[in-house]
Each structure stands twice: as structure tokens, then as C-alpha cells.
Amino acid sequence: MGDDGNAHPHFGAILFFVFFVSLSFKFFLISLRSLIY
């Protein structure tokens, strides 16, 4: 059972992390654009 758990290393957590990073990066681009223009 331990090997089966290692085969799928928290796929939901990885998806949530990627979603959070992309969302924060999008907000960063919007704030940067508002500062430039």
C-alpha cells in the first residue's frame, strides 16, 4: 500500500499549487500593468 501511495504523490495538492501560482501570477501582471499605464 505504501508503494501505491508513492505512485500518486498528492495529485490534488499539485493541481491546487499550480492553480494558485497561475492565479497569483495573473494578479501580479494586472497590478504591474496598472502601475505602468
Secondary structure, 3 states (H helix, E strand, C coil): CHHHHHHCCCHHHHHHHHHHHHHHHHHHHHHHHHHHC
